[in-house]
Amino acid sequence: MTNGQNLDQLKKAAALKAVEFVRDGMIVGLGTGSTAKHVVMALGDKVRAGMKLRGVPTSQDTAALARECGIMLIDSENRWVIDVAIDGADQVDPGFNLIKGGGGALLKEKIVAASAKQFVVVVDHTKRVPILGDSFPLPIEIIPFGWGSTAREIETLTRSRVVLREQNGDPFRTEAGNLIVDVHLARVEQPRELESALNQIPGVVETGLFVGRTNVLLVGTPHGVETHFAQRQ
């Protein structure tokens, strides 16, 4: 197997562990991306075996896969109470703070994570870092109007290179019709303070910093899946 296939197997093992947190009758937040895909497919197996659950998807791709797997979805406009949300992450620091948004679904992902009683994060071991930043840029969703000025404000605040995300030569659009800029930070020393400061900039919709939201971290490693529970203050 190639290294990519190896990592995918580790993600899958962690995803199967995550599904153990889902009980019959629950409302489940369904993340987006390669790791979340494994989760949705495993939940589909549970549904076929008789488990009753309803899902809140964080992207159209996830919604389509969930329907294929026989998972009943809840209207996105509902005022839900999500029992458990399961999602991947692009980076995780020792305090279980995350960078997410590599797939462009960070806004819905954060809404769902914030609405969940329990947020379970599934990663392979390469996503764990001593400090956020450096090897992965921080995605920030911004509105198109005046985006250049918003990007300049972000640049001034972070003293970092800010790049408009593109897809096939055009600006990448989120499902909400917004843009994403990727901020190339050397290190995120104080994620909570940075998240708060970025959200003060007019034009910023949401950041890919998920601070203090993770309840359970499941890490796929070559030696098996590690389960870590966050210590809340």
C-alpha positions in Angstrom: 0.0 0.0 0.0 1.1 3.6 -0.7 1.4 6.0 2.2 -1.8 7.7 1.2 -3.7 4.3 1.3 -2.1 3.5 4.7 -3.3 6.9 6.1 -6.8 6.3 4.6 -6.9 2.9 6.5 -5.9 4.6 9.7 -8.7 7.2 9.2 -11.2 4.5 8.5 -10.2 2.6 11.7 -10.7 5.8 13.7 -14.0 6.5 11.9 -15.3 3.0 12.8 -14.4 3.8 16.5 -16.3 7.1 16.3 -19.5 5.4 15.2 -19.5 3.6 18.6 -20.5 7.0 20.1 -23.7 6.9 18.2 -26.7 5.3 19.9 -30.2 4.4 18.5 -32.5 7.4 18.0 -29.7 10.0 18.0 -29.4 13.1 15.8 -25.9 13.0 14.3 -23.9 15.9 12.8 -22.2 14.6 9.7 -18.9 16.2 8.8 -17.3 16.7 5.4 -14.2 15.3 3.8 -12.4 12.0 3.4 -12.6 11.0 7.1 -16.2 12.0 7.4 -17.0 9.9 4.3 -15.9 6.8 6.2 -18.1 7.8 9.2 -21.2 8.3 7.0 -20.6 4.9 5.3 -20.2 3.1 8.6 -23.4 4.8 9.9 -25.2 3.6 6.8 -24.2 0.0 7.8 -25.7 0.7 11.2 -29.0 2.0 9.6 -29.2 -1.1 7.4 -28.8 -3.2 10.5 -31.8 -1.5 12.1 -30.5 1.5 13.9 -32.7 4.6 13.9 -30.8 7.9 13.5 -31.2 11.2 11.7 -28.3 13.2 10.3 -27.5 16.9 9.8 -25.0 17.1 6.9 -22.4 19.9 6.7 -22.2 19.9 2.9 -24.1 18.9 -0.2 -21.6 16.1 -0.9 -22.1 14.7 2.6 -25.9 15.0 2.2 -25.8 13.1 -1.1 -23.6 10.3 0.4 -25.9 10.0 3.5 -29.0 9.6 1.3 -27.2 6.9 -0.7 -26.4 5.2 2.6 -30.1 5.3 3.7 -29.6 7.9 6.4 -32.6 10.1 7.0 -31.7 13.8 7.0 -33.1 16.7 8.9 -34.1 19.9 7.3 -31.2 22.3 7.5 -33.4 25.2 8.7 -34.6 23.2 11.8 -33.7 24.2 15.3 -31.9 20.9 16.0 -30.4 19.5 19.2 -27.5 17.4 17.8 -26.5 14.5 20.1 -23.1 13.9 18.6 -21.3 15.5 15.7 -18.4 13.6 14.1 -15.9 15.3 11.8 -12.3 15.3 10.7 -9.7 18.0 11.0 -6.7 19.3 9.1 -4.6 19.9 12.2 -5.0 19.2 16.0 -2.8 20.7 18.7 -2.2 19.3 22.2 -5.1 21.3 23.6 -7.4 19.7 21.0 -7.8 23.0 19.1 -8.3 22.5 15.4 -7.7 24.0 12.0 -10.5 22.9 9.7 -11.8 24.1 6.3 -9.5 22.5 3.8 -12.6 21.2 2.1 -14.3 24.6 2.2 -17.2 23.6 4.5 -16.0 25.2 7.7 -19.0 27.5 8.2 -21.6 24.6 8.3 -19.1 22.4 10.2 -18.7 25.0 12.9 -22.5 25.6 13.2 -23.0 21.9 13.6 -20.1 21.4 16.1 -21.5 24.3 18.2 -25.0 22.8 18.2 -23.8 19.3 19.3 -23.8 18.0 22.9 -20.7 16.1 22.0 -18.1 16.8 19.2 -16.0 13.8 18.2 -13.0 14.6 16.0 -11.4 11.8 13.9 -7.9 12.1 12.5 -4.9 10.0 11.4 -1.7 10.6 13.5 -0.1 12.9 10.9 -2.7 15.6 11.7 -1.4 16.0 15.3 1.0 19.0 15.6 2.7 20.6 18.5 1.3 24.0 17.4 -1.3 25.0 14.8 -0.1 26.7 11.6 3.1 26.2 9.6 2.4 23.2 7.5 -1.3 24.0 6.9 -2.8 27.4 6.2 -5.8 28.8 8.2 -8.9 29.0 6.0 -11.2 32.0 6.6 -14.6 32.4 4.9 -15.3 36.0 3.9 -18.1 37.7 1.9 -17.2 38.7 -1.7 -18.1 42.4 -1.3 -14.8 44.3 -0.6 -13.0 41.0 -0.2 -9.6 42.6 -1.0 -10.0 45.1 1.9 -11.0 42.3 4.2 -8.0 40.2 3.1 -5.7 43.3 3.8 -7.2 43.6 7.3 -6.5 39.9 7.9 -2.9 40.4 6.6 -2.3 43.4 8.9 -3.7 41.5 11.9 -1.8 38.3 11.4 1.3 39.6 9.6 1.0 36.7 7.3 0.5 35.9 3.6 -3.2 35.8 2.7 -4.1 33.9 -0.5 -7.5 33.8 -2.2 -8.5 30.2 -2.7 -9.1 29.2 -6.3 -10.7 26.3 -8.1 -10.0 25.7 -11.8 -8.7 29.2 -12.2 -11.7 30.9 -10.6 -12.3 32.0 -7.0 -13.5 29.1 -4.9 -17.1 29.6 -3.8 -18.5 28.1 -0.6 -22.0 26.6 -0.5 -23.1 29.9 1.0 -21.7 31.8 -2.0 -18.7 33.2 0.0 -15.0 33.2 -0.7 -12.2 31.6 1.3 -8.8 33.1 1.9 -6.0 30.8 3.2 -3.7 32.5 5.8 -0.2 31.1 5.9 0.7 31.5 9.6 4.1 30.3 10.9 2.4 29.4 14.2 -0.8 30.1 16.1 0.4 30.8 19.6 -3.0 31.9 21.0 -5.8 30.3 19.0 -8.7 31.6 21.1 -7.4 35.2 20.9 -6.8 34.9 17.2 -10.2 33.5 16.5 -11.8 36.3 18.4 -9.7 39.0 16.7 -10.4 37.7 13.2 -14.1 37.6 13.9 -14.0 41.3 14.7 -12.9 42.1 11.1 -15.9 43.3 9.0 -16.4 40.9 6.1 -15.2 37.8 8.0 -18.0 35.2 8.1 -16.1 32.5 10.1 -12.7 31.1 10.7 -11.3 27.6 10.4 -10.1 27.8 14.0 -12.2 25.4 16.2 -11.1 26.4 19.8 -12.3 24.5 22.9 -15.0 22.6 20.9 -13.5 19.0 20.8 -14.9 16.6 23.4 -13.3 13.4 22.1 -10.3 13.0 19.8 -9.9 9.7 18.0 -6.4 9.2 16.4 -5.7 6.4 13.9 -2.1 5.3 14.4 -0.1 2.3 13.0 -0.5 0.7 16.5 -4.3 1.1 16.7 -6.9 3.9 17.5 -6.1 6.2 20.4 -9.1 7.7 22.3 -8.5 11.0 24.1 -11.1 12.9 26.1 -10.7 16.6 26.4 -10.3 18.0 29.9 -12.7 20.9 30.3 -11.9 23.8 32.6 
